[in-house]
Amino acid sequence: MTTSLFDDRFNAISENLKRIRDDINESAVKSGRRPDDVRLMAVTKTVSVEYINHAITECGIDLIGENKVQEFLSKKDDLKLNGVEKHLIGHLQTNKVKKIVPYVDMIQSVDSYKLAKVISDESIKIGKTMDVLLEVNIGGEESKTGFDKSQFFDSLYEISDLPAINVKGLMTIPPICDSAAEVENYFAMMNDFYNEIKSKDYKNFAFDILSMGMSGDFKEAILHGSNLVRIGSSIFGARIYK
Ligand SMILES: *Cc1c(COP(=O)(O)O)cnc(C)c1O
């Protein structure tokens, strides 16, 4: 048999992951940390299950992120999820919380007290405590979800009173920047927020995750304290939206 196009794509995923892991390790060391202090998430939106399964079973991916509730629910039964952590990373509407809470290990995209409250309420119903990250709109962009920088600190006390969520840290998607220096400013700001909150004693907060860095900027993110990078297109190739 000749090598098919599909084999090429599987090989590309393996090669991409090798290269990305090398880059992560190098940046971790540059930032004064150990390579395994930084976790790699494979972002699987629009990617079909055979490629995701390849990344899991052949390349050791143990953390995946999906953006949409419906997409994750329709793929999950065909995924080889044994030992794999699943995070929701896309904007979540309150009316879909109930559907996703039983199936994911973390919701990284909590962007309001209202959403946090619904997650807590639905988690109580099924006897779960949901790990969450608070998403910060660090660039203050109209088009983006996430807590506004100014309102964010006011919300923390209310959120820390919710019984069935465990707030593990922060997540952000910075604005598109013209230079590495500019994006590094945003990551540095996030790192400051993260350390400030971590140093205080909020109930239900156990900060150990700073989720930032995607295909185009993960090295800069790691230099500023990221310990979870969310990478999609550099692993699986450019996304094709249907
Ligand atoms: C799509 C997405 C990513 C991955 O983006 P790439 O540029 O493809 O690596 C990371 N985080 C979130 C929240 C996303 O929606």
The ligand as an SDF file (V2000), in Angstrom:
LIG
                    3D

 15 15  0  0  0  0  0  0  0  0999 V2000
   -8.7530   27.7810   19.7100 C   0  0  0  0  0  0  0  0  0  0  0  0
   -8.2610   28.0850   21.0610 C   0  0  0  0  0  0  0  0  0  0  0  0
   -6.9370   27.8210   21.4360 C   0  0  0  0  0  0  0  0  0  0  0  0
   -5.8980   27.2570   20.4800 C   0  0  0  0  0  0  0  0  0  0  0  0
   -5.5760   28.1760   19.4930 O   0  0  0  0  0  0  0  0  0  0  0  0
   -4.3840   27.8860   18.4370 P   0  0  0  0  0  0  0  0  0  0  0  0
   -3.9900   29.2340   17.9960 O   0  0  0  0  0  0  0  0  0  0  0  0
   -4.9780   27.0540   17.3630 O   0  0  0  0  0  0  0  0  0  0  0  0
   -3.3240   27.1680   19.1550 O   0  0  0  0  0  0  0  0  0  0  0  0
   -6.5620   28.0810   22.7430 C   0  0  0  0  0  0  0  0  0  0  0  0
   -7.4320   28.5940   23.6430 N   0  0  0  0  0  0  0  0  0  0  0  0
   -8.7180   28.8590   23.3170 C   0  0  0  0  0  0  0  0  0  0  0  0
   -9.6180   29.3980   24.3600 C   0  0  0  0  0  0  0  0  0  0  0  0
   -9.1640   28.6230   22.0210 C   0  0  0  0  0  0  0  0  0  0  0  0
  -10.4300   28.9290   21.7050 O   0  0  0  0  0  0  0  0  0  0  0  0
  1  2  1  0
  2  3  1  0
  2 14  2  0
  3  4  1  0
  3 10  2  0
  4  5  1  0
  5  6  1  0
  6  7  2  0
  6  8  1  0
  6  9  1  0
 10 11  1  0
 11 12  2  0
 12 13  1  0
 12 14  1  0
 14 15  1  0
M  END
$$$$
